[in-house]
Amino acid sequence: MADTDPAAPAGTKPRSTAWQTALTMVQEAEPPFIPEGAHAMTVVIEYPPGDPGTPPHRHSGPAFGYVLEGEMLLEVEGSPERVVSAGEAFWEPGGDVIHYQDGNNRDDVPLRFTVTMLCEPGKPMLTLVDDEELARRKDRRAPRPAERG
């Protein structure tokens, strides 16, 4: 049974106090640049086992996400790739920063994650990056596992 407020007036339904301990901090970040007049969009992404995800791209504003199930292989320009597991959060600043990977890190289970993006008005929420730009900016990408040895 949920905790209730002992000070509730007699004859009234007691008010729950569960809200006082219901919050769990998952992620905290310094606020990134938010485009003027931005609107928020929350989406759920689902990739089958082993799917590489979206090709390299960028978002017009910051994106904040949470992995619901599975494991994501995440790589954002300037940071090494990392695995984000179910129950973990991630974010990226958006703008000019390239998002290299968001694929399913597992071959045996699907990946589901949710993302809230703050989109710049009049711009698409996602823009693919072509091979020529990737080549021009290769110095901004963290070393890949195959390049580390």
Backbone as JSON, one array per atom type, in Angstrom:
{
  "sequence": "MADTDPAAPAGTKPRSTAWQTALTMVQEAEPPFIPEGAHAMTVVIEYPPGDPGTPPHRHSGPAFGYVLEGEMLLEVEGSPERVVSAGEAFWEPGGDVIHYQDGNNRDDVPLRFTVTMLCEPGKPMLTLVDDEELARRKDRRAPRPAERG",
  "N": [[0.84, -1.17, 0.0], [0.52, 2.27, -0.73], [2.41, 4.97, 0.74], [0.74, 7.32, 2.82], [-0.64, 10.57, 3.56], [-0.61, 11.45, 6.86], [-1.86, 13.64, 7.94], [-4.22, 14.1, 6.65], [-7.58, 15.26, 6.46], [-10.23, 13.88, 8.5], [-12.39, 11.46, 7.1], [-11.8, 12.0, 4.45], [-10.2, 10.99, 1.41], [-7.0, 9.77, 1.86], [-4.06, 11.53, 0.93], [-1.51, 10.55, -1.27], [1.96, 10.13, -0.52], [3.9, 9.16, -2.06], [5.05, 10.45, -4.21], [7.14, 11.89, -3.18], [9.4, 10.32, -3.08], [9.57, 9.29, -5.58], [11.12, 10.15, -7.71], [13.96, 9.54, -9.72], [17.17, 10.48, -10.46], [18.5, 10.48, -13.62], [20.09, 11.65, -15.56], [22.07, 14.56, -15.79], [22.81, 17.66, -17.19], [24.84, 20.4, -18.35], [23.1, 23.14, -19.65], [22.87, 23.07, -23.13], [23.39, 24.96, -26.18], [20.38, 26.36, -27.23], [18.33, 26.63, -29.95], [16.85, 29.72, -31.07], [13.38, 30.1, -30.65], [12.91, 27.37, -30.68], [11.29, 24.15, -31.0], [10.0, 21.34, -29.22], [10.44, 17.85, -29.68], [9.54, 14.56, -29.15], [10.53, 11.29, -29.65], [10.33, 7.73, -30.32], [12.67, 5.31, -31.04], [13.29, 2.32, -32.77], [15.35, -0.38, -33.34], [16.16, -3.38, -35.09], [17.86, -6.45, -34.01], [21.38, -6.11, -34.27], [21.28, -3.97, -36.12], [22.72, -1.19, -37.83], [21.8, 1.4, -37.43], [21.05, 4.94, -37.82], [22.65, 6.58, -40.56], [25.7, 8.67, -40.46], [24.89, 11.86, -39.13], [23.34, 15.03, -38.25], [21.7, 17.07, -35.78], [19.45, 19.85, -35.54], [19.27, 21.07, -33.1], [19.82, 20.47, -29.53], [19.74, 17.07, -28.27], [18.21, 14.73, -26.13], [18.35, 11.61, -24.65], [17.13, 8.28, -23.75], [17.74, 4.93, -23.09], [15.55, 2.35, -23.55], [15.37, -0.43, -23.94], [17.8, -3.0, -24.61], [21.05, -2.34, -26.13], [22.82, 0.5, -27.1], [25.2, 1.54, -29.51], [26.88, 4.35, -29.3], [28.13, 7.26, -30.82], [29.41, 10.42, -30.89], [30.65, 13.3, -32.48], [33.95, 14.13, -31.55], [33.99, 12.68, -29.2], [34.8, 9.46, -27.85], [33.42, 6.36, -29.11], [30.76, 4.72, -27.34], [29.03, 2.35, -25.28], [25.63, 2.45, -24.54], [23.48, 1.35, -22.24], [20.29, -0.29, -21.51], [18.24, 1.66, -19.41], [20.02, 3.7, -19.09], [21.02, 7.09, -19.78], [21.6, 9.53, -22.42], [23.05, 12.29, -24.24], [23.33, 14.84, -26.75], [24.87, 17.74, -28.2], [23.88, 18.82, -30.6], [23.35, 21.04, -33.43], [26.24, 21.96, -35.17], [27.6, 19.61, -34.68], [28.58, 16.31, -35.5], [26.75, 13.31, -35.45], [27.78, 10.21, -35.28], [27.14, 7.44, -34.8], [24.37, 5.4, -33.77], [23.56, 2.88, -33.45], [22.33, -0.56, -32.97], [23.96, -2.36, -30.59], [23.89, -5.03, -30.12], [23.47, -8.36, -31.39], [21.46, -10.05, -30.78], [19.18, -9.05, -29.53], [16.52, -6.6, -29.75], [16.83, -2.98, -30.03], [15.56, -0.27, -28.25], [14.91, 3.11, -27.88], [14.26, 6.35, -26.51], [14.06, 9.74, -27.55], [14.27, 13.17, -26.91], [14.17, 16.03, -28.74], [15.27, 19.34, -29.34], [14.28, 21.32, -31.71], [15.37, 23.46, -34.37], [13.44, 26.07, -35.71], [12.03, 25.73, -38.97], [14.05, 24.1, -39.93], [15.13, 20.77, -40.73], [14.74, 18.06, -38.38], [16.7, 16.18, -38.52], [19.62, 15.77, -40.39], [21.36, 14.2, -42.9], [24.89, 13.49, -43.2], [27.27, 13.89, -45.74], [29.79, 11.83, -47.46], [31.98, 13.39, -48.3], [32.02, 15.57, -46.51], [32.45, 14.15, -44.14], [35.05, 13.24, -44.62], [36.46, 15.68, -44.71], [36.26, 16.45, -42.06], [37.54, 14.54, -40.56], [39.56, 14.73, -38.65], [38.28, 15.55, -36.36], [37.03, 13.41, -35.28], [37.0, 10.98, -32.74], [39.57, 8.52, -32.07], [38.98, 5.35, -33.55], [38.13, 1.99, -32.41], [39.6, 0.09, -33.98], [41.67, 1.66, -34.82], [43.16, 2.19, -32.61], [45.21, 0.47, -31.73]],
  "CA": [[0.0, 0.0, 0.0], [1.31, 3.51, -0.84], [2.45, 5.86, 1.9], [-0.29, 8.35, 2.73], [-0.47, 11.75, 4.4], [-1.37, 11.25, 8.11], [-2.57, 14.87, 8.3], [-5.44, 14.24, 5.85], [-8.78, 15.42, 7.3], [-11.06, 12.68, 8.68], [-13.44, 11.26, 6.12], [-11.32, 12.26, 3.09], [-9.24, 10.01, 0.92], [-5.65, 10.23, 2.17], [-3.22, 11.9, -0.22], [-0.27, 9.77, -1.34], [3.25, 10.82, -0.4], [4.86, 8.41, -2.88], [5.73, 11.39, -5.11], [8.32, 12.43, -2.52], [10.54, 9.44, -3.34], [9.35, 8.68, -6.9], [12.06, 10.67, -8.7], [15.32, 9.02, -9.8], [17.98, 11.26, -11.39], [19.13, 9.63, -14.63], [21.1, 12.42, -16.27], [22.05, 15.99, -15.56], [23.76, 18.24, -18.13], [24.84, 21.84, -18.51], [22.25, 23.42, -20.8], [23.56, 23.39, -24.37], [22.76, 26.0, -27.0], [19.03, 26.04, -27.67], [18.0, 27.59, -31.01], [15.74, 30.66, -30.86], [12.08, 29.63, -31.12], [12.93, 25.91, -30.83], [10.16, 23.36, -30.53], [10.44, 20.04, -28.73], [9.89, 16.67, -30.34], [9.95, 13.32, -28.49], [10.32, 10.14, -30.53], [10.84, 6.42, -29.92], [13.39, 4.66, -32.13], [13.41, 0.88, -32.56], [16.21, -1.05, -34.32], [16.25, -4.82, -34.88], [19.19, -6.91, -33.61], [22.51, -5.88, -35.18], [21.09, -2.88, -37.07], [23.71, -0.14, -37.61], [21.17, 2.67, -37.08], [21.05, 6.04, -38.78], [23.99, 6.98, -41.05], [26.16, 9.9, -39.82], [23.91, 12.93, -39.27], [23.35, 16.05, -37.2], [20.4, 17.6, -35.39], [19.5, 21.32, -35.51], [19.36, 21.48, -31.7], [20.25, 19.39, -28.65], [18.91, 15.88, -28.15], [18.37, 14.05, -24.85], [17.74, 10.3, -24.85], [17.11, 7.25, -22.7], [17.61, 3.6, -23.68], [14.48, 1.59, -22.91], [15.79, -1.85, -23.93], [18.94, -3.29, -25.48], [22.28, -1.56, -25.98], [23.13, 1.35, -28.24], [26.57, 1.97, -29.72], [26.72, 5.78, -29.53], [29.34, 8.02, -31.09], [29.18, 11.81, -31.26], [31.91, 13.93, -32.84], [34.8, 14.6, -30.47], [33.95, 11.74, -28.08], [34.92, 8.07, -28.29], [32.18, 5.58, -29.09], [30.49, 4.07, -26.05], [27.8, 1.57, -25.21], [24.63, 2.97, -23.62], [22.6, 0.2, -21.96], [18.93, -0.02, -21.02], [18.23, 2.34, -18.12], [21.0, 4.78, -19.1], [20.67, 8.26, -20.59], [22.65, 10.12, -23.24], [22.65, 13.54, -24.87], [24.27, 15.43, -27.7], [24.58, 19.17, -28.28], [23.22, 19.23, -31.83], [24.03, 22.09, -34.19], [27.24, 21.54, -36.15], [28.25, 18.37, -34.24], [28.14, 15.11, -36.21], [26.36, 12.12, -34.69], [28.26, 9.13, -36.16], [26.52, 6.13, -34.59], [23.32, 5.19, -32.78], [23.08, 1.54, -33.82], [22.14, -1.63, -32.0], [25.23, -3.0, -30.25], [23.66, -6.47, -29.9], [22.93, -9.15, -32.51], [20.46, -11.0, -30.29], [18.0, -8.38, -28.97], [16.25, -5.29, -30.36], [17.18, -1.76, -29.31], [14.51, 0.76, -28.2], [15.27, 4.27, -27.08], [13.46, 7.54, -26.72], [14.87, 10.95, -27.66], [13.6, 14.47, -26.99], [15.02, 16.95, -29.48], [14.84, 20.73, -29.45], [14.54, 21.55, -33.13], [15.37, 24.84, -34.85], [12.31, 26.28, -36.63], [12.33, 25.78, -40.39], [15.12, 23.17, -40.28], [14.76, 19.4, -40.4], [15.3, 17.6, -37.11], [17.84, 15.31, -38.81], [20.22, 15.98, -41.71], [22.47, 13.27, -43.13], [26.19, 14.09, -43.54], [27.82, 13.14, -46.86], [31.14, 11.29, -47.32], [32.97, 14.46, -48.47], [32.12, 16.3, -45.24], [33.1, 13.26, -43.18], [36.49, 13.24, -44.92], [37.0, 16.99, -44.3], [36.23, 16.6, -40.6], [38.02, 13.3, -39.93], [40.41, 15.07, -37.5], [37.42, 15.81, -35.2], [36.48, 12.14, -34.81], [37.86, 10.27, -31.8], [40.09, 7.28, -32.67], [38.1, 4.19, -33.57], [38.81, 0.84, -31.78], [40.56, -0.53, -34.9], [42.78, 2.61, -35.0], [43.82, 2.41, -31.33], [46.26, -0.45, -31.39]],
  "C": [[0.89, 1.24, 0.0], [1.29, 4.27, 0.48], [1.37, 6.92, 1.71], [-0.01, 9.45, 3.74], [-1.28, 11.56, 5.68], [-2.16, 12.49, 8.52], [-3.85, 15.08, 7.48], [-6.65, 14.34, 6.77], [-9.58, 14.11, 7.36], [-12.15, 12.63, 7.62], [-13.03, 11.58, 4.69], [-10.33, 11.17, 2.7], [-7.83, 10.54, 1.19], [-4.85, 10.5, 0.89], [-1.93, 11.1, -0.15], [0.94, 10.67, -1.15], [4.31, 10.11, -1.24], [5.65, 9.34, -3.81], [7.03, 11.9, -4.51], [9.57, 11.58, -2.76], [10.47, 8.8, -4.73], [10.39, 9.07, -7.93], [13.42, 9.98, -8.57], [16.07, 9.84, -10.84], [18.7, 10.31, -12.33], [20.27, 10.35, -15.33], [20.94, 13.89, -15.91], [23.13, 16.59, -16.46], [23.7, 19.76, -18.06], [23.98, 22.15, -19.73], [23.08, 23.78, -22.03], [22.86, 24.56, -25.06], [21.37, 25.52, -27.43], [18.65, 27.08, -28.72], [16.8, 28.47, -30.65], [14.45, 30.08, -31.44], [11.98, 28.12, -31.29], [11.61, 25.28, -30.38], [10.68, 21.99, -30.15], [9.71, 18.92, -29.47], [10.41, 15.44, -29.58], [9.56, 12.16, -29.38], [10.82, 8.87, -29.86], [11.44, 5.79, -31.16], [13.53, 3.19, -31.78], [14.25, 0.29, -33.7], [16.22, -2.55, -34.04], [17.67, -5.22, -34.46], [20.23, -6.63, -34.7], [22.38, -4.71, -36.13], [22.07, -1.74, -36.79], [23.1, 1.23, -37.27], [21.26, 3.7, -38.19], [22.46, 6.33, -39.26], [24.42, 8.29, -40.36], [25.22, 11.07, -40.17], [24.15, 13.99, -38.21], [21.9, 16.47, -36.95], [20.52, 19.11, -35.27], [19.59, 21.87, -34.09], [19.75, 20.3, -30.84], [19.23, 18.25, -28.59], [19.25, 15.17, -26.84], [17.64, 12.71, -24.95], [17.89, 9.37, -23.67], [16.89, 5.9, -23.38], [16.6, 2.8, -22.87], [14.81, 0.11, -22.84], [16.92, -2.05, -24.92], [20.15, -2.44, -25.14], [22.55, -0.78, -27.25], [24.64, 1.58, -28.29], [26.47, 3.42, -30.17], [28.07, 6.41, -29.8], [28.94, 9.4, -31.61], [30.55, 12.44, -31.48], [32.65, 14.47, -31.62], [34.84, 13.69, -29.26], [34.11, 10.32, -28.59], [33.57, 7.37, -28.26], [32.03, 4.93, -27.73], [29.18, 3.31, -26.15], [26.9, 2.21, -24.16], [23.6, 1.86, -23.45], [21.23, 0.64, -21.48], [19.01, 0.58, -19.62], [19.23, 3.48, -18.03], [20.56, 5.88, -20.05], [21.88, 8.73, -21.39], [22.14, 11.46, -23.76], [23.72, 13.97, -25.85], [23.88, 16.89, -27.91], [23.83, 19.61, -29.53], [24.01, 20.33, -32.52], [25.0, 21.51, -35.2], [27.9, 20.19, -35.82], [27.68, 17.16, -34.98], [27.86, 13.97, -35.23], [26.69, 10.93, -35.6], [27.47, 7.84, -36.03], [25.41, 6.21, -33.55], [22.74, 3.79, -32.95], [22.95, 0.58, -32.66], [23.47, -2.35, -31.8], [25.1, -4.51, -30.11], [23.06, -7.12, -31.13], [21.76, -10.02, -32.09], [19.19, -10.36, -29.72], [17.77, -7.06, -29.7], [16.74, -4.16, -29.45], [15.99, -0.81, -29.39], [15.0, 1.89, -27.34], [14.36, 5.43, -27.43], [14.39, 8.75, -26.73], [13.94, 12.16, -27.69], [14.57, 15.44, -27.62], [14.41, 18.34, -29.45], [15.25, 21.18, -30.84], [14.47, 23.03, -33.49], [14.23, 25.01, -35.85], [12.78, 26.36, -38.09], [13.46, 24.86, -40.84], [14.67, 21.75, -39.95], [15.38, 18.98, -39.08], [16.52, 16.72, -37.32], [18.3, 15.58, -40.24], [21.38, 15.01, -41.85], [23.72, 14.04, -43.55], [26.8, 13.25, -44.66], [29.29, 12.74, -46.63], [32.21, 12.38, -47.44], [33.13, 15.26, -47.17], [32.79, 15.44, -44.17], [34.61, 13.26, -43.38], [37.13, 14.56, -44.47], [37.13, 17.13, -42.79], [36.81, 15.39, -39.87], [38.9, 13.57, -38.71], [39.59, 15.34, -36.24], [36.84, 14.53, -34.6], [37.48, 11.46, -33.88], [38.38, 8.99, -32.46], [39.11, 6.12, -32.51], [38.84, 3.01, -32.96], [39.86, 0.21, -32.68], [41.79, 0.36, -35.08], [43.62, 2.75, -33.73], [45.06, 1.55, -31.12], [47.55, -0.1, -31.87]]
}
